[in-house]
């Protein structure tokens, strides 16, 4: 394997040197985070930024943000990056994305970067750069251990054949080691006011990538992560069955690091699935993590990281289509309660009583009321509704209905809040 990778590296370096000599310009090949992977001989066209990057082997976060904010990840061919003298970028750059070779021009896996002081690269020159990027793409993809981003996304796919191909790809590059037990985490970035989730900015992508790179800890033997438009998917690998409390602590640390790195302007929220045996079952944990993340999004928890196992029946209800979770879908018994029991105190009493399996002493203790008060309230509910609270079927319908109602009311409140300040267009024009 090492010999194969050395061969790929030599082929990439040869292509870089050939391009540099043809155009008589220095050439860099960077990874998607603008870190230098390959460089040609120099032709005297370096500016302070290029010299610093070559000497220190890093570009600097401010420069990375500036380059990525130009939208290079979406470019289909060579494009120009204007100079930025405050960053030491005295001359403009021509940047050409190197794209995943098997995905129809999809994910950017690297970039060719050249200094172009006098804007003198001709159309044939740009075509040569484009052809070199296409030549390098399969070598870069294969020689650098595959694209974990795509492999992980495929590993978590709902389609078994796609998952099998991803496992084969990860095996080829020995990326399955340390994943005897796997736990999936789904992450999303939202604004500090909890109002919006939007496509990650270049700075947020860079910060999230760097934050996730710090994840392996004492109990985590390996990780895979893939950034998405609004967050990331992560698979944590452990050699022994992981204590979920410890994994949750690691994720909460990651959330804190991200908040600090963004100075509190953005925050990370997380859903954590249940541990599974080995990578072929990672997609099961990932589905659970998606549901747990949705619970945070909907405001069903005040915590930024939620475990699937803590959702209970709510984890099932969250998977129902939103157009099903409406008041008309509530069980008949619950609709009766809604129509005849106007007091929130009585409904809360009923919920706590059912949450404790109909155990009166435990429910009264949880409510901080005397047992006599509890039974009075339950009797009042039976009187208002005509329901027999001792009947098992009635209890099941009411318990399910109360959980559904919590989801429905949370969604109604969210929609009401989103409409605050909204006014019909005809009124705005008056």
VEXDREN-2710 file (C-alpha; in Angstrom, 1 decimal):
% VEXDREN-2710
k/r/px/py/pz
1/UNK/0.0/0.0/0.0
2/UNK/2.8/2.4/0.9
3/UNK/4.5/1.7/-2.4
4/UNK/1.2/2.3/-4.3
5/UNK/0.8/5.7/-2.5
6/UNK/4.4/6.6/-3.3
7/UNK/3.7/5.9/-6.9
8/UNK/0.6/8.1/-6.9
9/UNK/2.6/10.9/-5.2
10/UNK/5.3/10.7/-7.8
11/UNK/2.8/10.8/-10.6
12/UNK/1.1/13.9/-9.1
13/UNK/4.5/15.6/-8.6
14/UNK/5.4/14.8/-12.2
15/UNK/2.2/16.4/-13.5
16/UNK/2.8/19.5/-11.2
17/UNK/6.3/19.9/-12.5
18/UNK/5.3/19.5/-16.1
19/UNK/2.6/22.2/-15.8
20/UNK/5.1/24.5/-14.1
21/UNK/7.7/24.1/-16.8
22/UNK/5.2/24.5/-19.6
23/UNK/3.8/27.8/-18.1
24/UNK/7.1/28.9/-16.5
25/UNK/5.2/29.6/-13.2
26/UNK/5.2/28.1/-9.7
27/UNK/2.4/25.6/-9.1
28/UNK/0.9/24.4/-5.8
29/UNK/-1.6/21.7/-5.2
30/UNK/-3.6/22.2/-2.0
31/UNK/-6.2/20.2/-0.2
32/UNK/-9.8/21.6/0.2
33/UNK/-8.7/23.5/3.3
34/UNK/-5.9/25.2/1.3
35/UNK/-3.1/23.2/2.9
36/UNK/-0.1/22.5/0.6
37/UNK/0.2/19.0/-0.7
38/UNK/2.5/19.4/-3.7
39/UNK/4.6/22.2/-5.0
40/UNK/6.7/22.8/-8.1
41/UNK/10.1/24.5/-8.5
42/UNK/10.1/28.3/-8.1
43/UNK/10.1/30.7/-11.0
44/UNK/10.5/34.0/-9.0
45/UNK/6.8/34.8/-9.0
46/UNK/6.3/34.4/-5.2
47/UNK/4.8/37.2/-3.1
48/UNK/5.0/37.4/0.7
49/UNK/2.0/35.2/1.3
50/UNK/3.4/32.4/-1.0
51/UNK/6.8/32.6/0.7
52/UNK/5.3/32.4/4.2
53/UNK/3.1/29.5/3.2
54/UNK/6.1/27.6/1.8
55/UNK/8.3/28.2/4.8
56/UNK/5.7/27.6/7.5
57/UNK/3.7/24.9/5.6
58/UNK/0.5/26.6/6.4
59/UNK/-1.5/29.5/4.9
60/UNK/-3.2/31.0/8.0
61/UNK/-6.9/30.9/8.9
62/UNK/-7.6/34.4/7.6
63/UNK/-6.2/33.6/4.2
64/UNK/-8.1/30.3/4.1
65/UNK/-11.3/32.1/4.8
66/UNK/-10.6/34.7/2.2
67/UNK/-9.9/32.1/-0.5
68/UNK/-12.9/29.8/0.3
69/UNK/-15.2/32.8/0.6
70/UNK/-14.6/33.4/-3.1
71/UNK/-16.7/30.4/-3.7
72/UNK/-13.9/28.2/-5.2
73/UNK/-15.6/25.0/-4.0
74/UNK/-18.4/25.7/-6.6
75/UNK/-16.2/26.8/-9.5
76/UNK/-16.3/24.5/-12.5
77/UNK/-12.9/25.5/-13.8
78/UNK/-10.1/28.1/-13.4
79/UNK/-11.1/31.3/-11.6
80/UNK/-9.3/34.4/-10.4
81/UNK/-8.9/35.3/-6.7
82/UNK/-8.2/39.1/-6.3
83/UNK/-5.1/40.2/-4.4
84/UNK/-5.4/41.1/-0.7
85/UNK/-2.4/43.1/0.4
86/UNK/-3.3/43.1/4.1
87/UNK/-2.9/39.3/4.0
88/UNK/0.3/39.5/2.1
89/UNK/-1.4/38.4/-1.1
90/UNK/0.2/41.0/-3.3
91/UNK/-0.7/39.2/-6.6
92/UNK/-3.9/37.7/-7.8
93/UNK/-4.2/33.9/-8.0
94/UNK/-5.7/31.5/-10.5
95/UNK/-7.4/28.7/-8.6
96/UNK/-8.7/25.6/-10.3
97/UNK/-10.7/23.0/-8.3
98/UNK/-9.8/19.4/-8.5
99/UNK/-13.0/17.4/-8.3
100/UNK/-13.9/13.8/-7.3
101/UNK/-13.1/11.7/-10.3
102/UNK/-16.1/9.4/-10.1
103/UNK/-18.9/11.7/-9.2
104/UNK/-19.5/13.8/-12.2
105/UNK/-17.7/16.9/-11.1
106/UNK/-18.9/16.7/-7.5
107/UNK/-17.0/17.3/-4.3
108/UNK/-13.8/19.4/-4.5
109/UNK/-10.9/17.2/-3.3
110/UNK/-8.1/19.7/-3.9
111/UNK/-7.1/22.8/-5.9
112/UNK/-4.3/24.0/-8.2
113/UNK/-3.1/27.4/-7.2
114/UNK/-0.9/29.7/-9.3
115/UNK/0.2/33.3/-8.9
116/UNK/-0.7/35.4/-11.9
117/UNK/0.8/38.9/-11.4
118/UNK/0.0/40.4/-14.7
119/UNK/-3.2/38.5/-15.6
120/UNK/-1.3/37.0/-18.5
121/UNK/-2.5/33.4/-18.5
122/UNK/-4.0/32.8/-21.9
123/UNK/-7.0/30.6/-22.8
124/UNK/-4.7/27.8/-23.9
125/UNK/-2.8/28.1/-20.6
126/UNK/-6.1/27.9/-18.7
127/UNK/-7.1/24.8/-20.7
128/UNK/-3.8/23.2/-19.8
129/UNK/-4.4/23.9/-16.1
130/UNK/-7.9/22.4/-16.5
131/UNK/-6.5/19.3/-18.1
132/UNK/-3.9/18.9/-15.4
133/UNK/-6.6/19.1/-12.7
134/UNK/-8.5/16.3/-14.5
135/UNK/-5.3/14.2/-14.7
136/UNK/-4.4/14.7/-11.1
137/UNK/-8.0/14.0/-9.7
138/UNK/-7.9/10.2/-9.7
139/UNK/-4.3/10.2/-8.5
140/UNK/-5.1/12.6/-5.6
141/UNK/-8.3/10.7/-4.7
142/UNK/-6.6/7.3/-4.7
143/UNK/-3.2/8.2/-3.4
144/UNK/-4.5/10.1/-0.4
145/UNK/-6.5/7.2/1.1
146/UNK/-9.8/7.8/-0.6
147/UNK/-12.3/10.5/0.1
148/UNK/-13.6/10.0/3.7
149/UNK/-16.2/12.6/3.1
150/UNK/-17.9/10.6/0.3
151/UNK/-17.1/7.2/1.8
152/UNK/-18.8/8.1/5.1
153/UNK/-21.9/9.6/3.3
154/UNK/-22.2/6.4/1.4
155/UNK/-21.7/4.3/4.5
156/UNK/-24.7/6.0/6.1
157/UNK/-26.9/5.6/3.0
158/UNK/-30.3/4.0/3.2
159/UNK/-29.3/1.7/0.3
160/UNK/-27.4/-1.5/1.1
161/UNK/-25.5/-1.6/-2.2
162/UNK/-24.1/1.9/-1.7
163/UNK/-23.1/0.9/1.9
164/UNK/-21.3/-2.2/0.6
165/UNK/-19.2/-0.1/-1.8
166/UNK/-18.3/2.4/0.9
167/UNK/-17.2/-0.4/3.2
168/UNK/-15.0/-1.8/0.4
169/UNK/-13.5/1.6/-0.2
170/UNK/-12.7/2.1/3.5
171/UNK/-11.2/-1.4/3.7
172/UNK/-9.0/-0.7/0.8
173/UNK/-7.4/2.1/2.7
174/UNK/-7.4/0.5/6.1
175/UNK/-9.9/3.0/7.5
176/UNK/-12.0/0.3/9.2
177/UNK/-9.5/-0.2/12.1
178/UNK/-10.6/0.9/15.5
179/UNK/-14.3/0.7/14.7
180/UNK/-15.2/-2.5/16.6
181/UNK/-18.1/-0.5/18.2
182/UNK/-19.5/2.6/16.4
183/UNK/-21.7/5.5/17.5
184/UNK/-23.0/8.0/15.0
185/UNK/-23.5/11.7/15.7
186/UNK/-25.4/14.2/13.6
187/UNK/-24.4/17.8/14.0
188/UNK/-26.0/21.1/12.8
189/UNK/-24.8/24.7/13.1
190/UNK/-27.4/27.3/13.9
191/UNK/-27.3/31.0/14.8
192/UNK/-26.7/31.9/18.5
193/UNK/-30.3/33.0/18.8
194/UNK/-31.4/29.4/17.9
195/UNK/-33.6/30.9/15.1
196/UNK/-32.0/29.8/11.9
197/UNK/-29.9/27.0/10.3
198/UNK/-28.3/28.1/7.1
199/UNK/-25.6/26.9/4.7
200/UNK/-22.2/26.9/6.4
201/UNK/-20.0/29.8/5.6
202/UNK/-16.4/29.1/4.6
203/UNK/-15.2/30.1/8.0
204/UNK/-17.7/27.9/9.8
205/UNK/-16.8/24.9/7.6
206/UNK/-13.1/25.4/8.4
207/UNK/-13.8/25.8/12.1
208/UNK/-16.1/22.8/12.2
209/UNK/-13.5/20.7/10.3
210/UNK/-10.7/21.7/12.7
211/UNK/-12.9/21.1/15.7
212/UNK/-13.9/17.6/14.6
213/UNK/-10.3/16.8/14.0
214/UNK/-9.7/17.1/17.8
215/UNK/-12.4/14.5/18.6
216/UNK/-10.4/11.3/19.2
217/UNK/-10.0/11.0/23.0
218/UNK/-9.2/8.4/25.6
219/UNK/-12.2/6.2/24.8
220/UNK/-12.4/7.0/21.1
221/UNK/-10.0/5.0/18.9
222/UNK/-11.0/6.3/15.5
223/UNK/-13.3/8.8/13.8
224/UNK/-14.8/9.5/10.4
225/UNK/-16.6/12.8/9.6
226/UNK/-18.2/14.4/6.6
227/UNK/-19.3/18.0/6.4
228/UNK/-22.7/18.8/4.9
229/UNK/-24.4/22.0/3.9
230/UNK/-25.5/22.8/7.4
231/UNK/-23.4/20.6/9.7
232/UNK/-21.7/17.2/9.7
233/UNK/-22.1/13.5/10.2
234/UNK/-19.6/11.8/12.5
235/UNK/-18.9/8.1/13.3
236/UNK/-17.0/7.5/16.5
237/UNK/-15.1/4.2/16.8
238/UNK/-14.3/2.4/20.0
239/UNK/-12.5/-0.9/20.6
240/UNK/-14.8/-1.7/23.6
241/UNK/-18.5/-1.0/24.2
242/UNK/-18.5/2.8/24.8
243/UNK/-20.1/4.3/27.9
244/UNK/-22.6/6.8/26.3
245/UNK/-22.1/9.3/29.1
246/UNK/-18.4/9.6/28.2
247/UNK/-19.2/10.0/24.5
248/UNK/-21.8/12.6/25.3
249/UNK/-19.2/14.5/27.3
250/UNK/-16.8/14.4/24.3
251/UNK/-19.5/15.8/22.0
252/UNK/-20.4/18.5/24.6
253/UNK/-16.7/19.5/24.6
254/UNK/-16.7/19.7/20.8
255/UNK/-19.8/21.9/21.0
256/UNK/-18.0/24.2/23.5
257/UNK/-14.9/24.4/21.3
258/UNK/-16.9/25.3/18.3
259/UNK/-18.8/28.0/20.3
260/UNK/-15.5/29.5/21.5
261/UNK/-13.9/29.4/18.1
262/UNK/-16.8/31.3/16.5
263/UNK/-17.0/33.7/19.5
264/UNK/-20.5/32.7/20.2
265/UNK/-21.9/33.8/16.8
266/UNK/-22.8/30.2/15.9
267/UNK/-23.5/27.1/18.0
268/UNK/-23.4/23.4/17.4
269/UNK/-26.3/21.1/18.2
270/UNK/-26.1/17.3/18.2
271/UNK/-28.1/14.1/18.1
272/UNK/-26.3/10.9/19.3
273/UNK/-27.4/7.4/18.2
274/UNK/-27.0/4.2/20.1
275/UNK/-23.7/2.2/19.8
276/UNK/-23.7/-0.6/17.2
277/UNK/-21.3/-3.4/16.4
278/UNK/-18.8/-2.4/13.6
279/UNK/-19.1/-0.1/10.6
280/UNK/-21.7/-2.1/8.6
281/UNK/-24.3/-1.1/11.3
282/UNK/-23.2/2.6/11.5
283/UNK/-26.3/3.6/9.4
284/UNK/-28.6/2.3/12.1
285/UNK/-27.0/4.6/14.7
286/UNK/-27.0/7.5/12.2
287/UNK/-30.8/7.2/11.6
288/UNK/-31.3/7.4/15.4
289/UNK/-28.9/10.4/15.6
290/UNK/-30.9/12.2/13.0
291/UNK/-34.1/11.8/15.1
292/UNK/-32.3/13.0/18.2
293/UNK/-31.0/16.0/16.4
294/UNK/-34.6/16.8/15.2
295/UNK/-35.6/16.7/18.9
296/UNK/-33.1/19.5/19.6
297/UNK/-34.2/21.4/16.5
298/UNK/-37.9/21.3/17.7
299/UNK/-37.0/22.6/21.1
300/UNK/-37.9/19.3/22.9
301/UNK/-34.7/19.5/24.9
302/UNK/-32.8/22.4/26.5
303/UNK/-29.6/20.5/26.0
304/UNK/-27.4/21.0/22.9
305/UNK/-26.6/17.2/22.7
306/UNK/-29.4/14.6/22.9
307/UNK/-29.2/10.8/23.1
308/UNK/-31.6/8.7/21.0
309/UNK/-32.0/6.4/24.0
310/UNK/-33.3/9.3/26.1
311/UNK/-36.2/10.1/23.7
312/UNK/-38.3/7.1/24.6
313/UNK/-41.6/7.0/22.7
314/UNK/-40.9/10.5/21.4
315/UNK/-38.2/9.0/19.2
316/UNK/-40.9/7.1/17.4
317/UNK/-43.3/10.0/17.1
318/UNK/-40.6/12.3/15.7
319/UNK/-40.3/10.0/12.7
320/UNK/-43.9/10.5/11.7
321/UNK/-44.5/13.0/8.8
322/UNK/-45.3/16.4/10.1
323/UNK/-48.7/16.5/8.4
324/UNK/-49.7/13.5/10.5
325/UNK/-48.8/15.2/13.8
326/UNK/-51.9/17.4/13.9
327/UNK/-54.6/17.7/16.5
328/UNK/-57.1/15.8/14.4
329/UNK/-54.8/12.8/14.6
330/UNK/-54.9/12.6/18.4
331/UNK/-56.5/9.5/19.8
332/UNK/-60.2/9.9/20.6
333/UNK/-59.5/9.8/24.3
334/UNK/-57.0/12.6/24.1
335/UNK/-59.3/14.7/22.0
336/UNK/-61.8/14.3/24.8
337/UNK/-59.3/15.5/27.4
338/UNK/-58.4/18.5/25.2
339/UNK/-62.1/19.4/24.8
340/UNK/-63.2/18.9/28.4
341/UNK/-60.1/19.5/30.7
342/UNK/-59.2/23.2/30.4
343/UNK/-56.7/23.3/33.2
344/UNK/-53.0/22.8/32.4
345/UNK/-52.5/21.6/36.0
346/UNK/-54.8/18.7/35.5
347/UNK/-53.2/17.7/32.2
348/UNK/-49.7/17.9/33.8
349/UNK/-50.9/15.7/36.6
350/UNK/-52.2/13.1/34.2
351/UNK/-48.9/13.2/32.2
352/UNK/-46.8/12.6/35.3
353/UNK/-49.1/9.9/36.6
354/UNK/-48.9/8.0/33.3
355/UNK/-45.1/8.6/33.0
356/UNK/-44.8/6.8/36.3
357/UNK/-46.8/3.8/35.2
358/UNK/-49.8/4.7/37.2
359/UNK/-47.8/4.6/40.4
360/UNK/-49.6/7.0/42.7
361/UNK/-46.9/7.5/45.4
362/UNK/-44.1/8.0/42.8
363/UNK/-46.3/10.5/40.8
364/UNK/-47.3/12.5/43.9
365/UNK/-43.7/12.7/44.9
366/UNK/-42.7/13.9/41.4
367/UNK/-45.4/16.5/41.5
368/UNK/-44.6/17.6/45.1
369/UNK/-48.2/17.1/46.2
370/UNK/-50.0/14.9/48.7
371/UNK/-51.3/11.6/47.5
372/UNK/-54.8/12.7/48.4
373/UNK/-54.4/15.7/46.1
374/UNK/-53.2/13.5/43.3
375/UNK/-56.2/11.2/43.5
376/UNK/-58.6/14.2/43.7
377/UNK/-57.2/15.5/40.5
378/UNK/-57.4/12.2/38.7
379/UNK/-61.0/11.8/39.9
380/UNK/-61.7/15.3/38.5
381/UNK/-60.3/14.3/35.1
382/UNK/-62.5/11.2/35.0
383/UNK/-65.5/13.2/36.0
384/UNK/-64.9/15.8/33.3
385/UNK/-64.1/13.3/30.5
386/UNK/-66.1/10.2/31.4
387/UNK/-62.9/8.2/30.9
388/UNK/-61.9/5.2/33.1
389/UNK/-58.3/5.9/34.0
390/UNK/-57.9/2.4/35.4
391/UNK/-58.4/0.9/31.9
392/UNK/-55.1/-0.2/30.2
393/UNK/-56.2/0.8/26.7
394/UNK/-57.4/4.2/27.9
395/UNK/-54.1/4.8/29.6
396/UNK/-52.1/3.8/26.5
397/UNK/-54.2/6.2/24.3
398/UNK/-53.8/9.0/26.7
399/UNK/-50.1/8.5/27.2
400/UNK/-49.5/8.4/23.4
401/UNK/-51.8/11.4/23.0
402/UNK/-50.1/13.5/25.6
403/UNK/-46.7/12.9/23.9
404/UNK/-48.2/13.7/20.5
405/UNK/-49.8/16.9/21.9
406/UNK/-46.4/18.0/23.2
407/UNK/-44.9/17.7/19.7
408/UNK/-47.9/19.4/18.1
409/UNK/-47.9/22.4/20.5
410/UNK/-44.1/22.8/20.1
411/UNK/-44.5/22.9/16.3
412/UNK/-47.4/25.4/16.6
413/UNK/-45.4/27.6/18.9
414/UNK/-42.5/27.5/16.4
415/UNK/-44.7/28.5/13.5
416/UNK/-46.4/31.3/15.5
417/UNK/-43.0/32.6/16.4
418/UNK/-41.8/32.5/12.8
419/UNK/-44.8/34.6/11.8
420/UNK/-44.2/37.3/14.4
421/UNK/-44.0/40.6/12.6
422/UNK/-45.2/39.1/9.3
423/UNK/-47.8/41.2/7.5
424/UNK/-49.6/40.5/4.2
425/UNK/-48.1/42.2/1.2
426/UNK/-51.2/44.3/0.6
427/UNK/-51.0/45.7/4.1
428/UNK/-47.3/46.4/3.7
429/UNK/-47.9/48.6/0.7
430/UNK/-50.6/50.7/2.4
END
